[in-house]
Amino acid sequence: MARKEKAVSAARRLLKQLPKVTALMQEAYTSLWTDAQCDAWGRRTKATDVVAQANDWLLIASRALSTDGASDVPYSRQRLAWVASLTVQLEDALAGRVTDEIAEARRARDAQLARARQVRARLMSRLVLLVGGNEARAAALAIANKGSRSVDEVHRSLVALGGLLGTWRGEGRLRLLADELGLDEGLLGLVQETADALKDAALQAGSAGRSHGDEPATNRVEGRLLRELRALQLALSAAHDEGLVVPTLKVRGPLKSLFSSRNDARAEREAKTG
């Protein structure tokens, strides 16, 4: 079977379509923020979150700056090419950052996640048979069964389902039915063991990633990209206030606190002291 090629990011595609950024303009854009100011923002975020946000906004902004009224938007396609260039730099830095230790920790986490999903499916398929026509039990099971995608969701669900089984086994007739279905103390122990193993594997994967944090140079590119993304957001917001038909750039959760008016004020203080 042929190996599936990795999808090309929006930043890489747009970099070929947008105007070329001259060396002089690169210097001009770079001069807007000091290295210290970029470092400060780069340390406060995860590079993967920044890359995802940048690629989303690049697509939106590229379309907005291609319309007839784009000349009135205080942000040029050449400057957008600068954003695309910074995004590609950050992508390249991330591509070379995954060490063998990190990769192994992630494989172990993924293996535990697959096992946890199997145990959860086994537990759930049997708990359903204890519900019968009891609406309260059906509602409790639905609540405990929420979420099955991320590690956190599966872990929470396992713990909740195990707790529910423990409660139901406290009722005499339900215990008889549970034992008949194999919902016994052994399965309860397996559920707890699986949940603990999943949590430990996730912590190990997270710890491995943090111990190999972004290099200073990566943080700087990350911070400079963040500053430019904030400038792009403010530019489109200003155009919208002037009555132009432009999209609103929505901030992803992890970056919301950074892209706020309070941080704009902080940036002003940094600019005076930076």
C-alpha positions, 0 to 999 in steps of 0.5 A: 500500500502506498504511503499516504502523503501528509497534507500541505498546510494552508500556510504553505499553499498560500505562500506560493500564491501571495506576493513575495515579501522583500528583504526590506519589508521583512526587516520592517515587519520584524522591527515592529516587535522586539525579540524580548516581546516576542519571547514573552508571548511565545513562552505563554502558548503551545506552538501547536495551538498557534500553528492551528490558529494561524492556518485557520486565519490565513485562509479567512484573511486571504479570502477577505483581502482578495475582495474588491473592497480589500484596499481599504482594509489596513492589512496588505496581502504582502504582510499576510505572506509574512504571516504565512512565512512565520507559520511555515517556520514554526511548522518546520520547527515543530516537525523536527522536535519530536524525540524518540522519548516523546514518540514512545510515550505517545505510543504507550498513551495511545495503546492505553487509550485503545485498551481503555475504550475496549474496557469501556465498550464492554462495561457499557454494553452490559450496563445497558442491560441493567437499565430495563425500563427504569428512567432514573437508571437510564439517565444516570447511565447516559450521563456517565457515558458522555465522551469517548474521543480524548484521553480525558473524556475516556478516563472520566467516562470509565471512572463514572461508569465504574462508580455507577456499577458500584452503586448499582451492585449495592442493590440486591436484585441488581447485584444478581443481574450484574453477576449474571452479566459478568459485572462483578468485582473482578470487572470493577477492579479491571475498570479501575486498573485501566483508568489508572493506567490510562491516566499514568500514560497520559501524564508520562506523554505530557511530561515527556513533551514538556521536558523537551519544550520549545527551543528559544528560537522556536519561542521567538518565531512563535511569539512573533507570529502571535503578535502578527496574528493579533495585528491581523485580528485588530486590522479586520476589526477596524475595517469592520467598524468602518463598515466594510464587509469583512469576517471576524477572526475568532480566537481558539480557546487556548489563545483567548486570554492572550488576545485580550485588551489587557494584553494589548495594554501590557504590550504597550508597557513592554514596548516602552521598556523593551 
